[in-house]
Amino acid sequence: MPKFRLTQISDTHLARRHTGLTENFHRVSEHIQTTRPDLVVNTGDLAFDAPTGNDDLEFAKGLHDALPVPCRNLPGNHDIGDNPTEVGPVPPQVVSEDARQKFLALFGEDHWQFDAVGWCFIGLNSLVMNSALAVEEQQFDWLAAKLSRAKGKPIALFLHKPLFLDLPEDPERAETAIRYVPQPARRRLIEMISRVDVRLIACGHVHQGRDTSYGAIRHIWAPSAGFIISDKRQERIGTKATGLVEYCFRPDSFDVRLVKAAGQIDIDLVG
């Protein structure tokens, strides 16, 4: 039976000044060299702080180009800025078209679609959702077209932010509003994917590994490849350890494993 092996990494947060995070990325790269998946997907926050660190994204680009297998990337809030939300304070670095264009200049795309072993794989830029940037509506239109052409295929959806914690109707709290895809964009996205056979939603952002299901959809949160966030700074809602996620897709099923690369260290930058 044909299979397609995909490795998801996330929240690598690369910058020349953070050598420990770079070392963790090298350990991940060595793991990928050994396991040789068909594709790597980074679900965002490739850079430590691209909006204010002028060469962070360029540094991340060089390291990703050196990976031993093809890689597709999605932007995170540390790459292009964060979503405005209905509740809570305005993010210190709001997503901008200028920052998005810098990401595109390096990585070529911020959303994508491809097919493999009978599956439809879709990557979305979750940071432009609720932004009122022109690309937000353009991406929703693009997504609607891709979903309509899936023609009954199972769908795996990749994006930086989780849709929700436990339930689609989970209320937004001021202290965690930036953790999930914000309303009302979240509601619109959920309604769109409810019409098709989405089997997997894979994300990052939270720096915690998590494997849950809601209805027929499995929600996988990739741990950060770079560092953990202590319980003093963030509530524990998953597994706090650096790592990556390995998937094996077959025509009508998939397997998933959350793993840690040999030598990868659980760095806490602040404590």
N, C-alpha and C positions, 0 to 999 in steps of 0.2 A: 504494500500500500504506500503511495507517495506521502511524503511528509515535508514540512517546512519548519525549520528550526530558527527561532527568533530570540535574541537576547535583548531585554530592555534594561537600560541604565537610566539614571535620572539624577538630577541635582548634584552634578559633578562639581560645580562652583569653582571653576579653574581660574587661577590668577598666578602670575609669577611670584608674587609676594607670599603666597600660601603654599609652601613646599610640601607640607604634610598632605594636603589635598591632591597635589600633583602625584605624590608617591602612591596614594590610594588609587588614582586613575591608572598608574602604571601596573599596579597589581591586577586591576580589572582587565587591562589590555592583555596582560599575560594569560589570564584565565580565558579570555576570548581566543587568544592564539592557540591555546590547548584544545578548547572545545569546538572551535570553528563552526559557529552557527552560520546560517545562510544570510542573516541580516542582523545588524544592531540598530535599535531605535533608542535615541536619547529623548526622553519626554520633558526636557526643559530645565532651565537654570544650568546651562552649559558653563556659563561664566559666573564668577563670584559677584561682580557688580558692574555689568557693562554700561548702564546709563551714566555712571560717574567714573568708572575705570576705563580709560581710553583704549587700552590694549588688551583688556581681559578677554573680550570675545575673539580677537585675533589669536591670542594665546590658546584659547580653547579650540579654535578651528585647526590650528596646527597639530594638536594632540589627537583630535578626532580623525584628521586626515591620515594619521599614522596607524590607525587601527587596522588589523590584518584582514578584515572583511568589510563589505559595504555598510554604510551607516546612513540612516535617515534621522533628521533632527526636527524638534519642535521647540519654539521659544518658551521660556519661562519668564516670570516677573523680574528676575535678576538679569535677563537678557534684553527686554524691551520695555519694562515698566509694568505696573500692576493695574488691575481693573478698578474703576469706580464702583462703589457698592451702594445699595439702598440705605444701609445702616452703617454706623461706625465712622471713624475719621477718614478723610481723604488720604489715600496712600501717599507717602512722601515722594514717590516717583511714579506718576501716572503714565500709563502706556501712551506712546506717541507714535505718529506715523514716521517721524524722522528716525526714531530708534528702530522701528520695524524695518525700515529701508536699509539700515546698516546691517541688520541681521540677514536680510535677503541678499545684500551684496556679497556676504561671506558664504552663506549656506544655500542660497538659490531658491528656497521655498520655505514657507511657514505653515503650509497645509498640503496634504498629498493623498493620493489613492493609488493602490495597485492590487492586483489579484494574484493569488498563489494557492495551489492545491484545493481549488474550489471555494476559497474564502475571499471575501472583499476586505481589504485592510484600508482604514481611513485614519489619517492624522489631522488634528484640528489645532488651530491657534486659539486657545481658550482665553488668552489675555485680552483680545480685542472684543470679547463679548461684554456687552453693557457699556462699551466705550464711546458710542456714537461716532466713531470713525467710519468713513465710507466703507472700509474693508469689512466691517462687521456684517453689514447687509450682503455684501458681495460673497463673503464666505458662507453665509446661510443659504444663499441662492445656489452656490456651487455644491454645498452639501445636499440640498434637495435633489439636484440633478444626479449626483452620484448615488444617492440612495434609491432613486427611481430606476437606475440602471443595474442595481445589484441583482435583480431578477431572482429573488428567492435564495441567494447565497447567504450563508452565515456571515456575520460582519464582526470584525474586531476593530474597536474604536480606541485611538490613542490621543491623549491630551495631557496638558501639564497638571491642571487642577482636578481634584475629584468633583463629581457632581454633588455629592451630599455625604453626610456621615452614615446614617442608617436608613432614612426614608426620604423620598423626593420632596415631601412637604415639610421636612425639618425647617424650623424657623431660623432665620439668620440672627445671630447674636453679634453685637458690636465687636466683641473681642475676637471673634472667629470669622467675621464676614469675608475677609480676604482669603480664607482657607479653601473655599469651595467656589465653583462656578456661580457667579452672583445672579440673583433674581433681577429682572424677569427673564434674562437670557437663559437661565437654567431651565425654567418652565418650558420655554420654546424648544430648546434642544431635546428635552425629554419627550415632548409631544411628537417631535419629528422622528425620533428613533423608535417610538412605540409602534410605528406602522410597519417596521421591517424586522428582520431576524437578527438583532444584535445579540451576540452571545457573550462578548467580552468588552469591558471598558477598563483600560489600563492607563494609569496616571502616576504622578509622583507628588512633588510639592511639599508634602507634609513631613518628610524625613522620617516616616514610620512605615514599616511593611505591614500590609493588611490583605487578607483574602476573605471576602464575604460575597454573598449572593443576595440579590433582590429580584424576585420573580425568576425569569429564565436567564438573567444577566449576571455574570460573575464580575465582581469589581476587584481589581488587583491594584493595590498601591505599592509602587516600587519604593524600597528604601533609598535613602541618599547613598550615592557611591562615594560621597566626600566626607560628610560628618553627621553626627547626631546632635540633637537638641535636648538638653537636660530637662528633667521633670520640673525643675524650678522655673523654667521658662516656657514650658509647653506641657499641656496635659497628655497623659499616656492613653492613646486610643488604638495603638497597634504595637508592633515590635520595634524597639529602638536599637537598631544595629545597622551599620553600613552593609551594603550588599548589592545585589542585582537580581533580576528575574529571568528565568529561562522558560521558554514555551516550545512545545512541539505540536504543530497543527497537522491534522489529517483531514481528509475531505469532509467529515461531518463531526469532528471532535477536536479537543485539544487537551494537553497536559500542561501543568505549570509547576514550577519550583522556585521558591525564594531561597537564594544561596548567597554565600559569602566567598569572595575570592581569597585564595591563600595569601596571607600577609596583609590583608586589608584591616585597618585599625579603626576602632570606634573613637574618632577624634571629636571632642567637644570644644569648640572654639572659645566659648565663653565660660561654661561651667554653671 
